[in-house]
Amino acid sequence: MWTDRLTSALFVVVGAVNLLPGVVALAPARITTAYGVSIDGPHSADLTVLLRHRAVLLGLVGIA
């Protein structure tokens, strides 16, 4: 019985951890603070799209 509650609690924690990067998908200005990567430069558009894609995928895992 307690293992069911522990398992459910762990799923909630893992889901919350995976939802946190989803903020980057909605606010790309936070890429630097979230990932510690500068998005200035000639290939910044590609990097921004890549990191936003990663954020969306992690957000979907968190929702699931």
N, CA, C, O and CB atoms as a CASP TS submission, in Angstrom:
PFRMAT TS
TARGET T0000
AUTHOR 0000-0000-0000
METHOD Language model
MODEL 1
PARENT N/A
ATOM      1  N   MET     1       0.817  -1.188   0.000  1.00  0.00           N
ATOM      2  CA  MET     1       0.000   0.000   0.000  1.00  0.00           C
ATOM      3  C   MET     1       0.869   1.264   0.000  1.00  0.00           C
ATOM      4  O   MET     1       0.619   2.199  -0.761  1.00  0.00           O
ATOM      5  CB  MET     1      -0.934  -0.009   1.203  1.00  0.00           C
ATOM      6  N   TRP     2       1.882   1.280   0.854  1.00  0.00           N
ATOM      7  CA  TRP     2       2.740   2.455   0.899  1.00  0.00           C
ATOM      8  C   TRP     2       3.601   2.555  -0.346  1.00  0.00           C
ATOM      9  O   TRP     2       4.026   3.650  -0.715  1.00  0.00           O
ATOM     10  CB  TRP     2       3.618   2.423   2.136  1.00  0.00           C
ATOM     11  N   THR     3       3.867   1.428  -1.001  1.00  0.00           N
ATOM     12  CA  THR     3       4.661   1.474  -2.231  1.00  0.00           C
ATOM     13  C   THR     3       3.880   2.125  -3.363  1.00  0.00           C
ATOM     14  O   THR     3       4.476   2.769  -4.226  1.00  0.00           O
ATOM     15  CB  THR     3       5.099   0.064  -2.640  1.00  0.00           C
ATOM     16  N   ASP     4       2.562   1.971  -3.379  1.00  0.00           N
ATOM     17  CA  ASP     4       1.737   2.638  -4.389  1.00  0.00           C
ATOM     18  C   ASP     4       1.792   4.153  -4.215  1.00  0.00           C
ATOM     19  O   ASP     4       1.886   4.894  -5.194  1.00  0.00           O
ATOM     20  CB  ASP     4       0.280   2.146  -4.308  1.00  0.00           C
ATOM     21  N   ARG     5       1.733   4.597  -2.991  1.00  0.00           N
ATOM     22  CA  ARG     5       1.812   6.040  -2.722  1.00  0.00           C
ATOM     23  C   ARG     5       3.191   6.589  -3.051  1.00  0.00           C
ATOM     24  O   ARG     5       3.316   7.680  -3.607  1.00  0.00           O
ATOM     25  CB  ARG     5       1.474   6.332  -1.258  1.00  0.00           C
ATOM     26  N   LEU     6       4.217   5.836  -2.710  1.00  0.00           N
ATOM     27  CA  LEU     6       5.578   6.260  -3.022  1.00  0.00           C
ATOM     28  C   LEU     6       5.782   6.340  -4.534  1.00  0.00           C
ATOM     29  O   LEU     6       6.389   7.290  -5.029  1.00  0.00           O
ATOM     30  CB  LEU     6       6.599   5.295  -2.396  1.00  0.00           C
ATOM     31  N   THR     7       5.286   5.363  -5.255  1.00  0.00           N
ATOM     32  CA  THR     7       5.408   5.363  -6.711  1.00  0.00           C
ATOM     33  C   THR     7       4.678   6.553  -7.314  1.00  0.00           C
ATOM     34  O   THR     7       5.204   7.210  -8.212  1.00  0.00           O
ATOM     35  CB  THR     7       4.863   4.057  -7.298  1.00  0.00           C
ATOM     36  N   SER     8       3.484   6.835  -6.837  1.00  0.00           N
ATOM     37  CA  SER     8       2.723   7.984  -7.335  1.00  0.00           C
ATOM     38  C   SER     8       3.443   9.297  -7.037  1.00  0.00           C
ATOM     39  O   SER     8       3.488  10.191  -7.881  1.00  0.00           O
ATOM     40  CB  SER     8       1.319   8.003  -6.714  1.00  0.00           C
ATOM     41  N   ALA     9       4.001   9.407  -5.847  1.00  0.00           N
ATOM     42  CA  ALA     9       4.732  10.617  -5.480  1.00  0.00           C
ATOM     43  C   ALA     9       5.968  10.799  -6.355  1.00  0.00           C
ATOM     44  O   ALA     9       6.280  11.916  -6.767  1.00  0.00           O
ATOM     45  CB  ALA     9       5.134  10.570  -4.006  1.00  0.00           C
ATOM     46  N   LEU    10       6.663   9.715  -6.634  1.00  0.00           N
ATOM     47  CA  LEU    10       7.844   9.809  -7.499  1.00  0.00           C
ATOM     48  C   LEU    10       7.460  10.213  -8.918  1.00  0.00           C
ATOM     49  O   LEU    10       8.169  10.994  -9.552  1.00  0.00           O
ATOM     50  CB  LEU    10       8.598   8.475  -7.521  1.00  0.00           C
ATOM     51  N   PHE    11       6.346   9.688  -9.422  1.00  0.00           N
ATOM     52  CA  PHE    11       5.880  10.099 -10.752  1.00  0.00           C
ATOM     53  C   PHE    11       5.553  11.591 -10.791  1.00  0.00           C
ATOM     54  O   PHE    11       5.842  12.269 -11.777  1.00  0.00           O
ATOM     55  CB  PHE    11       4.645   9.284 -11.159  1.00  0.00           C
ATOM     56  N   VAL    12       4.959  12.092  -9.732  1.00  0.00           N
ATOM     57  CA  VAL    12       4.635  13.524  -9.670  1.00  0.00           C
ATOM     58  C   VAL    12       5.912  14.359  -9.647  1.00  0.00           C
ATOM     59  O   VAL    12       5.993  15.384 -10.325  1.00  0.00           O
ATOM     60  CB  VAL    12       3.773  13.836  -8.423  1.00  0.00           C
ATOM     61  N   VAL    13       6.896  13.937  -8.884  1.00  0.00           N
ATOM     62  CA  VAL    13       8.162  14.673  -8.808  1.00  0.00           C
ATOM     63  C   VAL    13       8.879  14.656 -10.154  1.00  0.00           C
ATOM     64  O   VAL    13       9.371  15.690 -10.605  1.00  0.00           O
ATOM     65  CB  VAL    13       9.071  14.076  -7.716  1.00  0.00           C
ATOM     66  N   VAL    14       8.944  13.508 -10.793  1.00  0.00           N
ATOM     67  CA  VAL    14       9.607  13.410 -12.094  1.00  0.00           C
ATOM     68  C   VAL    14       8.856  14.233 -13.130  1.00  0.00           C
ATOM     69  O   VAL    14       9.484  14.875 -13.973  1.00  0.00           O
ATOM     70  CB  VAL    14       9.707  11.939 -12.549  1.00  0.00           C
ATOM     71  N   GLY    15       7.538  14.230 -13.087  1.00  0.00           N
ATOM     72  CA  GLY    15       6.760  15.049 -14.008  1.00  0.00           C
ATOM     73  C   GLY    15       7.022  16.529 -13.813  1.00  0.00           C
ATOM     74  O   GLY    15       7.149  17.271 -14.788  1.00  0.00           O
ATOM     75  N   ALA    16       7.106  16.968 -12.566  1.00  0.00           N
ATOM     76  CA  ALA    16       7.377  18.378 -12.286  1.00  0.00           C
ATOM     77  C   ALA    16       8.770  18.781 -12.756  1.00  0.00           C
ATOM     78  O   ALA    16       8.957  19.872 -13.294  1.00  0.00           O
ATOM     79  CB  ALA    16       7.229  18.660 -10.791  1.00  0.00           C
ATOM     80  N   VAL    17       9.732  17.912 -12.555  1.00  0.00           N
ATOM     81  CA  VAL    17      11.098  18.211 -12.997  1.00  0.00           C
ATOM     82  C   VAL    17      11.151  18.333 -14.516  1.00  0.00           C
ATOM     83  O   VAL    17      11.878  19.175 -15.042  1.00  0.00           O
ATOM     84  CB  VAL    17      12.078  17.121 -12.515  1.00  0.00           C
ATOM     85  N   ASN    18      10.402  17.513 -15.215  1.00  0.00           N
ATOM     86  CA  ASN    18      10.398  17.580 -16.669  1.00  0.00           C
ATOM     87  C   ASN    18       9.553  18.738 -17.202  1.00  0.00           C
ATOM     88  O   ASN    18       9.735  19.144 -18.350  1.00  0.00           O
ATOM     89  CB  ASN    18       9.893  16.277 -17.236  1.00  0.00           C
ATOM     90  N   LEU    19       8.647  19.271 -16.410  1.00  0.00           N
ATOM     91  CA  LEU    19       7.857  20.421 -16.840  1.00  0.00           C
ATOM     92  C   LEU    19       8.635  21.729 -16.739  1.00  0.00           C
ATOM     93  O   LEU    19       8.349  22.671 -17.479  1.00  0.00           O
ATOM     94  CB  LEU    19       6.592  20.516 -16.015  1.00  0.00           C
ATOM     95  N   LEU    20       9.595  21.805 -15.853  1.00  0.00           N
ATOM     96  CA  LEU    20      10.329  23.050 -15.646  1.00  0.00           C
ATOM     97  C   LEU    20      11.018  23.574 -16.916  1.00  0.00           C
ATOM     98  O   LEU    20      10.944  24.777 -17.169  1.00  0.00           O
ATOM     99  CB  LEU    20      11.358  22.846 -14.565  1.00  0.00           C
ATOM    100  N   PRO    21      11.676  22.749 -17.718  1.00  0.00           N
ATOM    101  CA  PRO    21      12.268  23.287 -18.943  1.00  0.00           C
ATOM    102  C   PRO    21      11.230  23.760 -19.958  1.00  0.00           C
ATOM    103  O   PRO    21      11.582  24.460 -20.908  1.00  0.00           O
ATOM    104  CB  PRO    21      13.145  22.245 -19.579  1.00  0.00           C
ATOM    105  N   GLY    22       9.983  23.401 -19.783  1.00  0.00           N
ATOM    106  CA  GLY    22       8.939  23.846 -20.691  1.00  0.00           C
ATOM    107  C   GLY    22       8.760  25.353 -20.697  1.00  0.00           C
ATOM    108  O   GLY    22       8.183  25.905 -21.635  1.00  0.00           O
ATOM    109  N   VAL    23       9.242  26.018 -19.677  1.00  0.00           N
ATOM    110  CA  VAL    23       9.180  27.479 -19.627  1.00  0.00           C
ATOM    111  C   VAL    23       9.967  28.080 -20.785  1.00  0.00           C
ATOM    112  O   VAL    23       9.584  29.119 -21.323  1.00  0.00           O
ATOM    113  CB  VAL    23       9.723  28.004 -18.281  1.00  0.00           C
ATOM    114  N   VAL    24      11.046  27.442 -21.165  1.00  0.00           N
ATOM    115  CA  VAL    24      11.883  27.947 -22.259  1.00  0.00           C
ATOM    116  C   VAL    24      11.106  27.947 -23.574  1.00  0.00           C
ATOM    117  O   VAL    24      11.325  28.816 -24.418  1.00  0.00           O
ATOM    118  CB  VAL    24      13.165  27.098 -22.398  1.00  0.00           C
ATOM    119  N   ALA    25      10.211  26.993 -23.758  1.00  0.00           N
ATOM    120  CA  ALA    25       9.427  26.938 -24.989  1.00  0.00           C
ATOM    121  C   ALA    25       8.513  28.152 -25.094  1.00  0.00           C
ATOM    122  O   ALA    25       8.250  28.638 -26.194  1.00  0.00           O
ATOM    123  CB  ALA    25       8.601  25.644 -25.048  1.00  0.00           C
ATOM    124  N   LEU    26       8.035  28.638 -23.970  1.00  0.00           N
ATOM    125  CA  LEU    26       7.129  29.781 -23.972  1.00  0.00           C
ATOM    126  C   LEU    26       7.856  31.112 -23.833  1.00  0.00           C
ATOM    127  O   LEU    26       7.338  32.142 -24.265  1.00  0.00           O
ATOM    128  CB  LEU    26       6.127  29.638 -22.862  1.00  0.00           C
ATOM    129  N   ALA    27       9.031  31.110 -23.245  1.00  0.00           N
ATOM    130  CA  ALA    27       9.803  32.340 -23.035  1.00  0.00           C
ATOM    131  C   ALA    27      11.249  32.110 -23.468  1.00  0.00           C
ATOM    132  O   ALA    27      12.103  31.816 -22.631  1.00  0.00           O
ATOM    133  CB  ALA    27       9.743  32.792 -21.540  1.00  0.00           C
ATOM    134  N   PRO    28      11.533  32.238 -24.763  1.00  0.00           N
ATOM    135  CA  PRO    28      12.897  31.957 -25.236  1.00  0.00           C
ATOM    136  C   PRO    28      13.958  32.891 -24.662  1.00  0.00           C
ATOM    137  O   PRO    28      15.150  32.600 -24.770  1.00  0.00           O
ATOM    138  CB  PRO    28      12.934  32.040 -26.730  1.00  0.00           C
ATOM    139  N   ALA    29      13.562  33.985 -24.067  1.00  0.00           N
ATOM    140  CA  ALA    29      14.541  34.886 -23.455  1.00  0.00           C
ATOM    141  C   ALA    29      15.199  34.245 -22.237  1.00  0.00           C
ATOM    142  O   ALA    29      16.244  34.716 -21.787  1.00  0.00           O
ATOM    143  CB  ALA    29      13.872  36.204 -23.053  1.00  0.00           C
ATOM    144  N   ARG    30      14.615  33.191 -21.702  1.00  0.00           N
ATOM    145  CA  ARG    30      15.155  32.512 -20.522  1.00  0.00           C
ATOM    146  C   ARG    30      16.134  31.385 -20.870  1.00  0.00           C
ATOM    147  O   ARG    30      16.570  30.651 -19.982  1.00  0.00           O
ATOM    148  CB  ARG    30      14.019  31.954 -19.697  1.00  0.00           C
ATOM    149  N   ILE    31      16.476  31.245 -22.130  1.00  0.00           N
ATOM    150  CA  ILE    31      17.399  30.176 -22.538  1.00  0.00           C
ATOM    151  C   ILE    31      18.741  30.323 -21.838  1.00  0.00           C
ATOM    152  O   ILE    31      19.320  29.339 -21.379  1.00  0.00           O
ATOM    153  CB  ILE    31      17.598  30.184 -24.063  1.00  0.00           C
ATOM    154  N   THR    32      19.233  31.550 -21.760  1.00  0.00           N
ATOM    155  CA  THR    32      20.541  31.761 -21.145  1.00  0.00           C
ATOM    156  C   THR    32      20.539  31.374 -19.681  1.00  0.00           C
ATOM    157  O   THR    32      21.496  30.761 -19.207  1.00  0.00           O
ATOM    158  CB  THR    32      20.967  33.207 -21.292  1.00  0.00           C
ATOM    159  N   THR    33      19.490  31.715 -18.955  1.00  0.00           N
ATOM    160  CA  THR    33      19.451  31.379 -17.526  1.00  0.00           C
ATOM    161  C   THR    33      19.152  29.896 -17.299  1.00  0.00           C
ATOM    162  O   THR    33      19.646  29.308 -16.337  1.00  0.00           O
ATOM    163  CB  THR    33      18.400  32.235 -16.812  1.00  0.00           C
ATOM    164  N   ALA    34      18.359  29.293 -18.163  1.00  0.00           N
ATOM    165  CA  ALA    34      17.980  27.891 -17.966  1.00  0.00           C
ATOM    166  C   ALA    34      19.094  26.931 -18.349  1.00  0.00           C
ATOM    167  O   ALA    34      19.350  25.958 -17.639  1.00  0.00           O
ATOM    168  CB  ALA    34      16.740  27.570 -18.771  1.00  0.00           C
ATOM    169  N   TYR    35      19.758  27.200 -19.467  1.00  0.00           N
ATOM    170  CA  TYR    35      20.757  26.260 -19.966  1.00  0.00           C
ATOM    171  C   TYR    35      22.190  26.757 -19.815  1.00  0.00           C
ATOM    172  O   TYR    35      23.127  25.978 -19.993  1.00  0.00           O
ATOM    173  CB  TYR    35      20.487  25.961 -21.405  1.00  0.00           C
ATOM    174  N   GLY    36      22.382  28.024 -19.495  1.00  0.00           N
ATOM    175  CA  GLY    36      23.729  28.564 -19.350  1.00  0.00           C
ATOM    176  C   GLY    36      24.459  28.702 -20.669  1.00  0.00           C
ATOM    177  O   GLY    36      25.688  28.655 -20.721  1.00  0.00           O
ATOM    178  N   VAL    37      23.687  28.875 -21.746  1.00  0.00           N
ATOM    179  CA  VAL    37      24.256  28.973 -23.086  1.00  0.00           C
ATOM    180  C   VAL    37      23.875  30.324 -23.665  1.00  0.00           C
ATOM    181  O   VAL    37      22.716  30.731 -23.587  1.00  0.00           O
ATOM    182  CB  VAL    37      23.764  27.809 -24.004  1.00  0.00           C
ATOM    183  N   SER    38      24.844  31.019 -24.245  1.00  0.00           N
ATOM    184  CA  SER    38      24.571  32.300 -24.880  1.00  0.00           C
ATOM    185  C   SER    38      23.939  32.064 -26.247  1.00  0.00           C
ATOM    186  O   SER    38      24.404  31.226 -27.019  1.00  0.00           O
ATOM    187  CB  SER    38      25.864  33.139 -25.011  1.00  0.00           C
ATOM    188  N   ILE    39      22.891  32.800 -26.536  1.00  0.00           N
ATOM    189  CA  ILE    39      22.230  32.636 -27.828  1.00  0.00           C
ATOM    190  C   ILE    39      22.564  33.785 -28.766  1.00  0.00           C
ATOM    191  O   ILE    39      21.799  34.081 -29.684  1.00  0.00           O
ATOM    192  CB  ILE    39      20.719  32.535 -27.643  1.00  0.00           C
ATOM    193  N   ASP    40      23.698  34.431 -28.543  1.00  0.00           N
ATOM    194  CA  ASP    40      24.172  35.483 -29.432  1.00  0.00           C
ATOM    195  C   ASP    40      25.179  34.888 -30.405  1.00  0.00           C
ATOM    196  O   ASP    40      26.019  34.075 -30.019  1.00  0.00           O
ATOM    197  CB  ASP    40      24.801  36.655 -28.631  1.00  0.00           C
ATOM    198  N   GLY    41      25.095  35.288 -31.641  1.00  0.00           N
ATOM    199  CA  GLY    41      26.049  34.796 -32.626  1.00  0.00           C
ATOM    200  C   GLY    41      25.376  34.476 -33.944  1.00  0.00           C
ATOM    201  O   GLY    41      24.165  34.633 -34.100  1.00  0.00           O
ATOM    202  N   PRO    42      26.189  34.021 -34.896  1.00  0.00           N
ATOM    203  CA  PRO    42      25.653  33.788 -36.241  1.00  0.00           C
ATOM    204  C   PRO    42      24.666  32.621 -36.321  1.00  0.00           C
ATOM    205  O   PRO    42      23.801  32.615 -37.198  1.00  0.00           O
ATOM    206  CB  PRO    42      26.787  33.537 -37.192  1.00  0.00           C
ATOM    207  N   HIS    43      24.773  31.657 -35.447  1.00  0.00           N
ATOM    208  CA  HIS    43      23.884  30.494 -35.492  1.00  0.00           C
ATOM    209  C   HIS    43      22.882  30.510 -34.343  1.00  0.00           C
ATOM    210  O   HIS    43      22.415  29.456 -33.911  1.00  0.00           O
ATOM    211  CB  HIS    43      24.699  29.203 -35.452  1.00  0.00           C
ATOM    212  N   SER    44      22.554  31.685 -33.852  1.00  0.00           N
ATOM    213  CA  SER    44      21.679  31.776 -32.690  1.00  0.00           C
ATOM    214  C   SER    44      20.251  31.319 -33.005  1.00  0.00           C
ATOM    215  O   SER    44      19.579  30.776 -32.129  1.00  0.00           O
ATOM    216  CB  SER    44      21.661  33.201 -32.168  1.00  0.00           C
ATOM    217  N   ALA    45      19.782  31.525 -34.220  1.00  0.00           N
ATOM    218  CA  ALA    45      18.424  31.097 -34.571  1.00  0.00           C
ATOM    219  C   ALA    45      18.317  29.575 -34.522  1.00  0.00           C
ATOM    220  O   ALA    45      17.334  29.036 -34.016  1.00  0.00           O
ATOM    221  CB  ALA    45      18.033  31.616 -35.974  1.00  0.00           C
ATOM    222  N   ASP    46      19.319  28.890 -35.042  1.00  0.00           N
ATOM    223  CA  ASP    46      19.309  27.424 -35.014  1.00  0.00           C
ATOM    224  C   ASP    46      19.368  26.898 -33.588  1.00  0.00           C
ATOM    225  O   ASP    46      18.658  25.954 -33.240  1.00  0.00           O
ATOM    226  CB  ASP    46      20.482  26.867 -35.823  1.00  0.00           C
ATOM    227  N   LEU    47      20.206  27.502 -32.769  1.00  0.00           N
ATOM    228  CA  LEU    47      20.332  27.075 -31.378  1.00  0.00           C
ATOM    229  C   LEU    47      19.044  27.340 -30.602  1.00  0.00           C
ATOM    230  O   LEU    47      18.632  26.522 -29.779  1.00  0.00           O
ATOM    231  CB  LEU    47      21.509  27.790 -30.706  1.00  0.00           C
ATOM    232  N   THR    48      18.419  28.467 -30.860  1.00  0.00           N
ATOM    233  CA  THR    48      17.164  28.788 -30.183  1.00  0.00           C
ATOM    234  C   THR    48      16.085  27.776 -30.533  1.00  0.00           C
ATOM    235  O   THR    48      15.359  27.311 -29.653  1.00  0.00           O
ATOM    236  CB  THR    48      16.700  30.200 -30.552  1.00  0.00           C
ATOM    237  N   VAL    49      15.974  27.431 -31.807  1.00  0.00           N
ATOM    238  CA  VAL    49      14.974  26.450 -32.228  1.00  0.00           C
ATOM    239  C   VAL    49      15.270  25.084 -31.609  1.00  0.00           C
ATOM    240  O   VAL    49      14.354  24.394 -31.163  1.00  0.00           O
ATOM    241  CB  VAL    49      14.934  26.344 -33.768  1.00  0.00           C
ATOM    242  N   LEU    50      16.526  24.697 -31.582  1.00  0.00           N
ATOM    243  CA  LEU    50      16.903  23.406 -31.006  1.00  0.00           C
ATOM    244  C   LEU    50      16.564  23.329 -29.518  1.00  0.00           C
ATOM    245  O   LEU    50      16.019  22.326 -29.059  1.00  0.00           O
ATOM    246  CB  LEU    50      18.394  23.154 -31.211  1.00  0.00           C
ATOM    247  N   LEU    51      16.881  24.371 -28.770  1.00  0.00           N
ATOM    248  CA  LEU    51      16.618  24.359 -27.332  1.00  0.00           C
ATOM    249  C   LEU    51      15.123  24.473 -27.028  1.00  0.00           C
ATOM    250  O   LEU    51      14.647  23.903 -26.046  1.00  0.00           O
ATOM    251  CB  LEU    51      17.374  25.497 -26.652  1.00  0.00           C
ATOM    252  N   ARG    52      14.385  25.200 -27.859  1.00  0.00           N
ATOM    253  CA  ARG    52      12.931  25.264 -27.664  1.00  0.00           C
ATOM    254  C   ARG    52      12.292  23.912 -27.976  1.00  0.00           C
ATOM    255  O   ARG    52      11.339  23.507 -27.310  1.00  0.00           O
ATOM    256  CB  ARG    52      12.308  26.367 -28.554  1.00  0.00           C
ATOM    257  N   HIS    53      12.812  23.216 -28.983  1.00  0.00           N
ATOM    258  CA  HIS    53      12.311  21.885 -29.314  1.00  0.00           C
ATOM    259  C   HIS    53      12.554  20.933 -28.152  1.00  0.00           C
ATOM    260  O   HIS    53      11.681  20.140 -27.799  1.00  0.00           O
ATOM    261  CB  HIS    53      12.978  21.350 -30.597  1.00  0.00           C
ATOM    262  N   ARG    54      13.736  21.012 -27.560  1.00  0.00           N
ATOM    263  CA  ARG    54      14.058  20.179 -26.397  1.00  0.00           C
ATOM    264  C   ARG    54      13.113  20.490 -25.243  1.00  0.00           C
ATOM    265  O   ARG    54      12.659  19.584 -24.545  1.00  0.00           O
ATOM    266  CB  ARG    54      15.522  20.394 -25.959  1.00  0.00           C
ATOM    267  N   ALA    55      12.819  21.773 -25.043  1.00  0.00           N
ATOM    268  CA  ALA    55      11.925  22.172 -23.960  1.00  0.00           C
ATOM    269  C   ALA    55      10.510  21.634 -24.179  1.00  0.00           C
ATOM    270  O   ALA    55       9.853  21.206 -23.230  1.00  0.00           O
ATOM    271  CB  ALA    55      11.893  23.695 -23.836  1.00  0.00           C
ATOM    272  N   VAL    56      10.048  21.656 -25.415  1.00  0.00           N
ATOM    273  CA  VAL    56       8.711  21.127 -25.709  1.00  0.00           C
ATOM    274  C   VAL    56       8.663  19.629 -25.448  1.00  0.00           C
ATOM    275  O   VAL    56       7.706  19.135 -24.853  1.00  0.00           O
ATOM    276  CB  VAL    56       8.314  21.426 -27.170  1.00  0.00           C
ATOM    277  N   LEU    57       9.685  18.901 -25.887  1.00  0.00           N
ATOM    278  CA  LEU    57       9.697  17.459 -25.671  1.00  0.00           C
ATOM    279  C   LEU    57       9.735  17.102 -24.190  1.00  0.00           C
ATOM    280  O   LEU    57       9.029  16.192 -23.755  1.00  0.00           O
ATOM    281  CB  LEU    57      10.883  16.838 -26.378  1.00  0.00           C
ATOM    282  N   LEU    58      10.546  17.804 -23.417  1.00  0.00           N
ATOM    283  CA  LEU    58      10.588  17.539 -21.976  1.00  0.00           C
ATOM    284  C   LEU    58       9.264  17.915 -21.316  1.00  0.00           C
ATOM    285  O   LEU    58       8.817  17.235 -20.393  1.00  0.00           O
ATOM    286  CB  LEU    58      11.746  18.314 -21.319  1.00  0.00           C
ATOM    287  N   GLY    59       8.633  18.999 -21.786  1.00  0.00           N
ATOM    288  CA  GLY    59       7.330  19.361 -21.259  1.00  0.00           C
ATOM    289  C   GLY    59       6.280  18.305 -21.531  1.00  0.00           C
ATOM    290  O   GLY    59       5.439  18.029 -20.676  1.00  0.00           O
ATOM    291  N   LEU    60       6.320  17.708 -22.723  1.00  0.00           N
ATOM    292  CA  LEU    60       5.390  16.625 -23.046  1.00  0.00           C
ATOM    293  C   LEU    60       5.610  15.398 -22.172  1.00  0.00           C
ATOM    294  O   LEU    60       4.656  14.736 -21.765  1.00  0.00           O
ATOM    295  CB  LEU    60       5.525  16.242 -24.505  1.00  0.00           C
ATOM    296  N   VAL    61       6.868  15.102 -21.888  1.00  0.00           N
ATOM    297  CA  VAL    61       7.163  13.980 -20.979  1.00  0.00           C
ATOM    298  C   VAL    61       6.637  14.281 -19.584  1.00  0.00           C
ATOM    299  O   VAL    61       6.105  13.400 -18.908  1.00  0.00           O
ATOM    300  CB  VAL    61       8.686  13.698 -20.925  1.00  0.00           C
ATOM    301  N   GLY    62       6.790  15.534 -19.155  1.00  0.00           N
ATOM    302  CA  GLY    62       6.289  15.921 -17.850  1.00  0.00           C
ATOM    303  C   GLY    62       4.774  15.841 -17.752  1.00  0.00           C
ATOM    304  O   GLY    62       4.236  15.451 -16.715  1.00  0.00           O
ATOM    305  N   ILE    63       4.087  16.205 -18.818  1.00  0.00           N
ATOM    306  CA  ILE    63       2.630  16.124 -18.828  1.00  0.00           C
ATOM    307  C   ILE    63       2.172  14.666 -18.794  1.00  0.00           C
ATOM    308  O   ILE    63       1.205  14.314 -18.117  1.00  0.00           O
ATOM    309  CB  ILE    63       2.060  16.835 -20.069  1.00  0.00           C
ATOM    310  N   ALA    64       2.885  13.839 -19.533  1.00  0.00           N
ATOM    311  CA  ALA    64       2.524  12.410 -19.583  1.00  0.00           C
ATOM    312  C   ALA    64       2.737  11.766 -18.230  1.00  0.00           C
ATOM    313  O   ALA    64       2.490  10.571 -18.070  1.00  0.00           O
ATOM    314  CB  ALA    64       3.349  11.669 -20.656  1.00  0.00           C
TER
END
